[in-house]
């Protein structure tokens, strides 16, 4: 009976460990998805800003108001991205090129070198 109790306790302990690791992996995935989503929105706003600027010069119109609004939206998104990056943890610095990478990255986003864990 003691062997069964040890087995049950060991199984519970292992299940708790697996649950903690799964939760950490899920949190990392959510943080990565949040940063990626914000980055996409920033690129979309830059594209929209470029179009407004092009049309302003092409049509000889004043779209300064639209440009200021888009710049404000970009700045807010950049602030959100910085907050999401800080929330997700300390950056990993690539030992080869010095690039700052996200804490959950295994490889450098600039040079592709493997990052230490």
N, C-alpha and C positions, 0 to 999 in steps of 0.2 A: 504494500500500500504506500509506503514511503517513496518508492520509486515512481509511482504514478503521480503522487503529489509534487515531487521534484520536476517531473516531466511537464505537468500542467503549469507549474510556476515558471519553468524555463520557456514554455510556449507563450505564456502571457508576456513575459519580459521581451521575448523576441518580437511579438506582435506590436508591443509598445514602441520598440526601436524602429520597426518598419514603418509604423504610423508616423513617427516623428520625421523620418527621412522623407516619406511621401509628402508630408505637409510642407517641409522645407523646399522640396522640388517644385511643388505646386506654387508656393509663394515666389520662387525664383522665376518660374514661367510667367506668372501674372505680371511681375515687375518688368520682365523683358517685353511682354506684349504691350504693356502700358507705354514704355519708352518708344517702342516701334510705332505705335499708333500716333503718339505725339509727333514723332519725327516725320511721319507721312503727312500729317496735317500741316506741319511747317513747310514742307516741300510744296504742297498744294497751294498754300498762301503765297509763297515766293513765285510760283508759276502764274497765279492770278495777278500779282503785283506787276510782273513782267508784261503780261498782256495789257493791263491798264496803261502802263508806261508806253508801250508800243502804240496802242490805239490813240493815246494822247498826242504823240508826236505825228502819227500818220494822219490823223484827222484835224490836227491843229486845234485841239480842245483843251480845256483846263480840267483835269481830273484830280487835282491836288487833294480834294476831300476824300475821294476813294483811296488814294495812295496813303494818306495819313491813317485812315481807318485800317487798311491792310497792315501797315507797319505796326500799328498798335496791337492788332491781333497776333502778328508774328512775335512781337515782344512778350505778350502774355503767354503764348505757347512755349517760347524759349524758357521763360520763368518756370512754367509747369514741368518742362523737361529737366531743368536743373534740380528742381525739388524731387522729381522721380528718381533721378540719378543719385542724389544724396540719400534718399530713403532706401535705395537698394544696396547701399554699402560702399565701402572704400574701393577705389579704382585699383586695378592691377596695372602696374607699369611694365611694359615690355623691356626685358633686359638688353635687347638688341637695337631697337630703334627709339625707345623712350616713349612710345605712344601710350596714352591712357586708355585702358580697356575696362569694360564692365566687370564686376566681380565674378559673374558666372561664366565669363568667357574662358575657353580653354586655349584658344589661339588668338594671336594679335590681329586686330581688324585692319592694321596697316600693312605689316610685312608677312603675316602668316606664321610667325614663329610660335612654338608651343610656350604657353605661359605656365609658370610654376604654380602649384596649388597651395 
